Amino acid sequence: MSERLKIKLSIGNRVYPLTITPDQEEGLRTAAQKIETTIKQFEKSYSVQDKQDVLAMCALQFATQNEQKTIDNTSLNEDLKLRLIAVDELLDTHLNNNVL
């Protein structure tokens, strides 16, 4: 059984106590820091006072980035698949020509 850590993360002027595994700590702290940075940017750029609105805007931004990466990876995977099929066909042609 792995050891559990108790940490506290501050997001939007609220503290969230969490119990996590050690391998989760760095990712959670980095994510919390990115959220805090994004909150400050939105508050500065758009003069938004309501934390709920700022957090919703942060959530939308991060979700959009995640979805775009998924779309980009899907497109890249499809392109890679087509290239591998073309290479496979070239190899088959080459091997079949050299066998005869």
Summary of the structure (lengths in Angstrom):
residues: 100
radius of gyration: 23.6
end to end distance: 60.6
largest distance: 76.7
contacts: 214
relative contact order: 0.08
helix: 74%
strand: 14%
